[in-house]
């Protein structure tokens, strides 16, 4: 959550756009996004150069020497944020408008790439050199403040705060997934260098970015020293779909900034017939919309066969099953209602996961995880596509703390179940003897089936009642009489003091 000085800086930046004549909120966000990306190109290019030197790998800076901008050759160094931000306002404006922006738009040579598709209609709209100079100075201040908050997903918070200004955040059930929850889900699934990863409701590509960062941390040598695997990582591993072009543009730039050259990020209504994907992905990570508009007539017929409903959270689960190849794994966030809803559609989708696939885990999260934007209770479902069942027992975990307070402030706290969840999930062979009173335990498929496929943890968790011994009634009465006696004495003392002072 953006607070304090950083919030004030962003508000001042927003005011600068308004004073400069740019008042359409969506246009403001897009222009800010472009400028952030231009800044990040410089930062990431420098970082990748340093990494390549450390690894002994060859590296060619995108700003090296003379670079082509249309039919002109210009000095690449002048296109770097760290260089042009010191130019006088008029020169900076000319450089950004005539060189930097066209260079950014045509950065990716593949015209069919996600980046090219979503930058093709990008337009530089800052009207005056003075406004650009003010905006660049403001962004420098904001970047400096963001740099001080290294352990928090401050970039995602800034995007979210910007989106809140157009009063659209949450309108269609689109709440940005907290980065520590995304990281937990990625660590639970342990992506490999061979995976083909998809988020069918990708937004700004948070799951894809985090999966990519995990792979760079855990499989760096395997990916970057193997030509085939590096090509897979750069061009074929990551797939994301969404229906918001602004989000897609941010997502494509976000992936490129994190070193993925050509993610497949596309405008698509994942639930409709325009999404033909089936038996394609080995890993799905997602937090699909829980509510919002749905064109029931456009919903793919094969999804309605699994569960006939207009509820997007149920249809997305059916979609995940269809999109994964056999052996594919999924970790997704669902509202609590999916776990215990009594409608036929709710029961049908739970039955599908238990009977036809292999449901592995249900992690119940506290209702404050998505605050301050939503107080909805949610859970994480983890399952593997088998098409022939395989569920023997399901592992449940009752998360009670995620490292942040569960109020609107979401302040850091010491209590955090996430490390324990990851450790226990990957060592479930040690979980078999756990009692139902503990944070985690197994429940047999038969018991779940007997309970109408109910997956809510409260259905199976047992409360441990600790007997409390109270003193005998007579002793309690004596204590009350003694308190009354003391109160009487003190009242008499107070009355005497008031009489002496003449106030009574």
N, C-alpha and C positions, 0 to 999 in steps of 0.2 A: 504494500500500500504506500503510495507517495504522500509524504507529509513534510512539514517544516519548510526549510529553505528550498529544497528541490521543488516542492509543490509551488512555492511562490515564484520560482524562476520559470516554471512551465506556464503559469498564469500570466506572467509578464511577457513571455514569448507569444502567447495567444493574443494578448492585448496589442502587441506590436503589429501582428498581422492585421487586426481590425483597424488600427490607426493608419496602416499603410494601404487600406482599401480592399483587403482580401478578407471577406466576411463569411463565405460559405464554409461551414465547419468541415465538411468532407474534403473540400479542396485544401483547406489548411492542413489537415492531417496528412493528405497525400504529399503536399510540398515538404512538410517536416520529415516524412518518411524518406523521400528522395534525398534530402540533405543529410539525414542520419546515415543512409546507405553510402553516400559519397564519402562521408567521414570514415565509415567503417571499412570501405575499400582500402583507404590509405593505411589504417591500423592493421587490418588483416594481412595486407600485402607485406608490410614490414615484419609482422609476426611470423608469417610463413617463410620469409627470407631467413630470419634468425633460426627457425626450426630446421630448415634445409641445411644451413651451415653446420648446425649441431649434429645432424644425421649424416652429413657428408653427401647430400643429394644435390643434384643440379637444380637451379632455380632461375626463372626468368621473370623479373618484375613486370607487371602490366604497365608501369610508368617509365620503363627504361628507354633511354634514347629518344628518338623521334617516333611519335605514334600517329596513326592515321585517324583523322576526324573528317569524315566525308571525303572530299577530294583534296584536303589539305594535310600537310605534315606539320605537327606542332611539337614543341618541347614537352615530353611526357611529364617531366618533373613539375611543370606549372599546373598540372591537373590534380596534384595532391592537395588535399585539404590543408595539411600542415604548411604548405607553401602559399597557396592563394589566399588563405585567411588573413595574411598580413598585407595584402595588396590594398591600395586606396580603393574606395567604394566603387568608383566608375570603372577602374580596371578589373576589379573583382567581378563586377556584374558582367562585363564583356566576356571574361574568361569562362565564367560559369555558364552563361547563356549560350555562347557560341562554341565553346570547346568541351567543357566538363559534362554538361548535360547530354549532348549528342554522343560523346564518348561512352557515358554510362549506359545510354539506351542501346547502343550497338556493341556493348562489351562482349556479349556472348555470340560467337560466330554462327552457331546453329540457329537459324531462323525458326525452327520448329520447337525449340526448347521452351520450357515453362517461362524462363526469365524473359526471352524475346517476346513471347506472346503477351505477357503482362506489362512489359515496358514499352511495347510498340505504340500504345496510345497515350503514353505519359507525356505531359506538357509542362514546361517550365512557366509558371504563372506569376512569379513575384514581379510586381509592376515597376519597381524603382530600385536604383543602386542603393539608396539610403535604407530601404527596407531590408534588402539582402544583407547589407553590412550589419544592421541591428540584429537580424536573425542569426547570422553566423556567430556574432559575439555572444548572444544569448545561449546558443547551442554549445559553444566552448565552455561557458560557465556550467551548463547542465552536464556535459561530459565529465568535467572535473569533479562535480559532486557525485555522479554515478560511479566514478572510479574509486571513490572513497568507500563505497558500499559493496565490497567484492563478494561477500558471502550470501548476498540476496539476489534474487532474480529481478534486479532493478530495471533492466531493459523491458521485461514483460510488464512490470508495474507501470512504467512510463507509457507504454502503448495503451495499457488498459485505462489509465487516467485520461489520455487523449481521447480515447473512444467514448469515455463517459461524458465528454463535452458535447457530443452530438446526440446524447440521450438515447443511444441505441444499445449500449452495453446491457445484455440480459434480455433484450426485447424478444429474441427468438430462442431463449434458453441457452445463449452462448456465453458461458462464463469461462474466463481464462482459467485453465487448470493450474493450481499453484505448482511452481517448478519442483519443489521438494517431493510432491506427490508424483509428478511425472518421473522424476529420477528414481523414486522407489519402484514404480511399475517397471521401468526399464531394467533395474537391477534384479527384480523378481524374474524377468523373462530372459535375461542374459543373451542379448542378440549376438549372433555369430557373423563372421565375415561372409558366409554364404547366404544369409537371410535375404529375402525380398520383403521389405517392410512397407506397410500401408497404414495411413490414417484417413478413413473415408469422410471425416469431418474435421479437417486439419487446421482451420483457422490460420494462425500465424506460424504453423509448423512446429510447435513446441515439442511434441512427441518425437518428430523426425529429427529435429536438431539435437535433442538430448540423446537419442539412440546413436546418432552419428558421433557425438562427443564420447559416449561410452565406448564405442568401437575404437576410437582413436586412443583412448586410455588403455583399454584391455588388449587390443589386437593391432597395435600400431605397426609392428614389424611385419605381421602377417599380411596386412592390407597394403602397406606402402612399399614393400620390397617384392611383392608378387604382382607382375604386370596385369594378369587376368583379374585378380581380386581388386586391384586398384581401379581398373576400368569399371568393374561391377559396382564398387563403392561410389565412384564419381557419377556414373551414368545410368545405372539400372536398379540400384538397391532401394531408393526412396520414392514413394508414391503418396501423393496427397490430393484430396478432392474437397472442394467447398463451393458454396453458392454466393460468396461475397468477394467481388473482384478486388476490393481494397485489401481484404485479408490475404487473398492469394498473392497479390503483389508484394505485400509485406513478407509473406511466407517464402516466396521465391528468393527475395533479397536476403532474408534471414538465413536460408540454406547456403546461398553462395558466400555470404559473409563467413559462415562456419566451414568453408572449404569444400563444399559439395558442388561440383561444377555444373551438373545438369540433373537436378531432381525433376521427377515427373509430377508437376503440380498443375492441376487442371480444373477449370470451371466445370462442375458436374453436380447434378442432383443425384446423389448416391443411391437414393431409394427408388429412383424412377427407372423406366425402361432404357434410358440413355446410358445407364451403367451396365455394361455387359459382362463385367469381371466375374469369373467363377473359377474355382480351383486354381488360383493364381499365386497367392501370397503365403509365405511361410510364417509371418508374424504380423499381427494387427495390434496396434496400440491406439486407443481412442477414448475420448470423452464426448460421445455424441449428444446432440441437442435433446433436452428432456421435454421440451414443449415447443410451441410456436406453430406457424402456419404449415399446413400439409395439404398438397393437392392430392386428394384421395384417388382421383381418377388416373393420376400419373404414376402411382405406386406400382412397382413391378409385380406382375401377377404371381410369380413363383415365391415372392416373400409373403404374399397374402395366403398362400397355401399352407405355409408354416404356422402363421398366426394371423387371423383376419382381424385387423384393428386399424385405427387411425393414430395410435400412440407411437410416436417416433422412436421412443426408447426400446420398444419391443421389436419394431421393424428393423432397427439397426442390428439387434442381436441376430435376427434371422439372416440379415445381409452379411454379417461377419462370417457366419457358418458357410454361406454360399461362396464368399470371396476367397476363403482359405483353401489351400491344397490339403489333401489328406496328410496328417502329421503336423499341419500348421497350428500355431498357438496364438491365443488371444488374451490380452488383459484389457479390460474396459471398465469404465465407471458407469454405474447405473443408479438411478434414484431408488430409494428403499422400496417403493411400491412394486418394483419389478420382482423383488424377492418374495413378497407375500400376497400380492394382488390376487383377488378371488375370481376375476373374470376368466372366461374360457381362453382368451388370448394370452393372459398372464400364465395360466397353467400350461398351455400348449408350448410356449417357448421354454419354460423351465423343464417340461417333460422332454423336449427336443435335446436340451443340453445334457440331461441326466441319462436318458435312454439311448439316444442315437450317437451322442458324442461322449467325450470324457471330461466331466466337470471336476476340476481339481481343487479349487479354493474359492471361498467367499470371505472377503475381508470387509468387515463392517467399520465404516468411518464415522467419527462424531459429526453432528450437524453443523459445527462451526467451521468446517474446512473451507467452505466457499464464501465465508463472510469477508467483507461487509456486503457483498453483492447478492448472496442468497443464503438462507439458513436451512436449506433442504438437507435431509439426511441421505447419505449416499453409501454405496458399497462398491467393491471391486470384484468382478467375476474373472476367474482365470480358467480357461478350458482349452482342450485340444480337439481338433477335428479328426474323427476316426470313421464316421459314417456307419459304424457297427457297434457303438456303445463302448464299454470299457470302464464305466464309473463303478467302483466298488465302494468307496467311501469318499467323503468330501471333507476337506480341512477348513475349519472356521477359525477366524481370529477376530477378537473384539478390540479394535483400536480405540484407545481412550484419550490419547494425546499424540500430537504430531509435531511437537517442538514449538508450537505457538499457542497463545491464549485463544480460546474459542469465542471471544467476543468480537465486536466490530474492529477493535484496534489491532488484533492479531499480533500482539507483542511476543518476542521470543521468550520461551520458558525452558526450564531444564527437563521437564517430563517429555519424553519422546519415545514412542513405541516403534518407530520405523526401523531402526537397526535390528530390533528384536524380531520384527515381522520377517525381514529379509533372511536373518540367520535361521529362524525356525522353518520358514518355507523351504529353504534349500537343504534342510536336514529333517524332513518329515518322517523319516524312518525312526526318529527318536520321539515322535509325538504320540505314538500309539497308546501309551499308558497314561496320558494326561487326563485328569478328571474334568468333568463338565463345568466345574467351578473356576477353572483357570482361564487365562486369556485366550488360549488356543486349544482346540481338541478336534477329534475326528467324529463324524456322524456317518453311519452306514447308509448306503443308497436305499436299502429296504425301509429304514426308519423314515427317510425323507419321502419316499413314495407313499408310505402309510399316512403321512401328514399332508397329502394333496400337493406334493412337490414344494412345500413351503421351505424357503431358503433363508428366512430371517433368523438371525443368531439367537434372538430371545426365545424362539420356539424350543431350542435345545439346551441353551445354557442354564445351569442350575445356580440359584443364589445360595450362598453359604450364610446361614443364620448363626450368629454367635450369641449364645445365651448371656443375658445381662442380669446380674444379681443385685437386687435393691435391698436396702435395710428393712427390717420389720416395720409394719405400719405404726406401731406404738412409738418406735424410735423417730420416725419421720414427723409424727405429731408433736413430740417433745421439742424437735428442732424448730417447728413452726411456732410453738408457744414461746420459745426462747427469743426468736426473731421479733415476735409481737411485743414482748417485754422490753427489748432493746429500743424498738421504735417508740414505745410509749415514753421511756425515760428521755430519749433525745428530743421528743416533742415538748415535754415539760421543761427541759433546759432551754429550748428555743423560746418558749412562752415567757419564762423568767427574764431572759435577756431583753425581750421586746418591752416588757413591763418596766424594767430599769431605765430603758432609753425613752420611755414615755410614748412609745408608738402604739401601745394597746390601752 
